[in-house]
């Protein structure tokens, strides 16, 4: 099971900040807050009757990470001759024992993005540095900052702070 999915199962900043309404920029491609909200609401809904139940707000920071990994893996897959297929993504999530995440379209999109990331990283073996280090990620400051070493959000940010572009 990949690190990103495992984290959920268990529970490069530059020039200007992303505009309000944008959760992050990955190599200049905007991830809207609405995507993070959809991921958070969908995953909260599927987990509501489990030991992992969390509110959409509690999941938000993790879903920002998932949205960034999703976008990174989309960009990398577009450059690949043989990117992971939808069937491989679904199978990966199911083999990880997390098929509950596929029962809501919003959460399934998030889980498939993380699965794509994990499968690409696994396929690269020891040569992951060009993939992991090949992205400029700018988070809206209200989410904290992007930790490129751990591929995760660091710091709590300020949900009351509105980012300026």
Residue pairs with C-beta under 8 A, 6 or more apart in sequence:
1 9
1 95
1 96
1 97
2 92
2 96
2 114
2 115
2 117
2 118
2 119
2 121
2 122
3 118
3 151
4 65
4 66
4 69
4 114
4 117
4 118
4 151
5 93
5 96
5 98
5 111
5 114
5 115
5 118
6 96
7 62
7 152
8 43
8 62
8 66
8 98
8 101
8 114
9 52
9 96
9 97
9 98
11 52
12 135
12 136
12 137
12 138
12 146
12 148
13 138
13 139
13 145
13 146
14 136
14 138
16 164
16 165
17 138
17 140
17 141
17 163
17 164
17 165
18 24
18 25
18 30
18 138
18 139
18 140
18 163
18 165
19 30
19 163
19 164
19 165
20 140
20 162
20 163
20 164
20 165
21 32
21 33
21 34
22 30
22 31
22 32
22 33
22 140
22 163
23 31
23 32
23 33
23 35
23 36
23 64
23 67
23 139
23 140
23 143
24 30
24 31
24 64
24 67
24 68
24 71
24 137
24 138
24 139
24 140
24 143
24 146
25 31
25 136
25 137
25 138
26 68
26 71
26 72
26 75
26 135
26 136
26 137
27 75
27 135
27 136
28 136
29 71
29 75
31 67
31 68
31 71
33 140
35 67
36 60
36 63
36 64
36 67
37 56
37 60
38 106
38 109
39 59
39 63
39 66
39 67
39 106
39 107
39 109
39 110
40 56
40 57
40 59
40 60
40 63
41 56
41 106
42 104
42 105
42 106
42 107
42 108
42 109
42 110
43 59
43 63
43 101
43 104
43 106
43 107
43 110
44 53
44 54
44 55
44 56
44 58
44 59
45 104
45 107
46 100
46 101
46 103
46 104
46 107
47 53
47 54
47 100
50 100
60 143
61 143
61 144
61 153
61 156
63 110
64 139
64 143
64 153
65 151
65 152
65 153
66 110
66 111
66 113
66 114
67 110
67 113
68 137
68 139
68 146
68 151
69 113
69 114
69 117
69 151
70 109
70 110
70 112
70 113
70 114
70 116
70 117
71 113
72 117
72 131
72 135
72 137
73 113
73 114
73 116
73 117
73 120
74 113
74 116
75 135
76 83
76 120
76 131
76 134
77 83
77 84
77 116
77 120
80 120
83 116
83 120
84 92
84 115
84 116
84 119
84 120
86 112
88 115
88 119
89 112
89 115
89 116
89 119
90 102
90 112
90 115
92 115
92 118
92 119
93 99
93 101
93 102
93 111
93 112
93 115
94 102
98 111
101 107
101 108
101 110
101 111
102 108
102 111
120 131
121 128
121 131
121 132
124 130
124 131
132 148
132 151
133 148
135 148
137 146
137 148
138 146
139 145
139 146
139 153
139 157
140 157
140 163
141 157
141 158
141 161
141 163
142 157
142 158
142 159
142 160
142 161
142 162
142 163
143 153
143 157
144 153
144 154
144 155
144 156
144 157
145 153
145 154
145 155
145 157
146 152
146 153
146 154
147 153
147 154
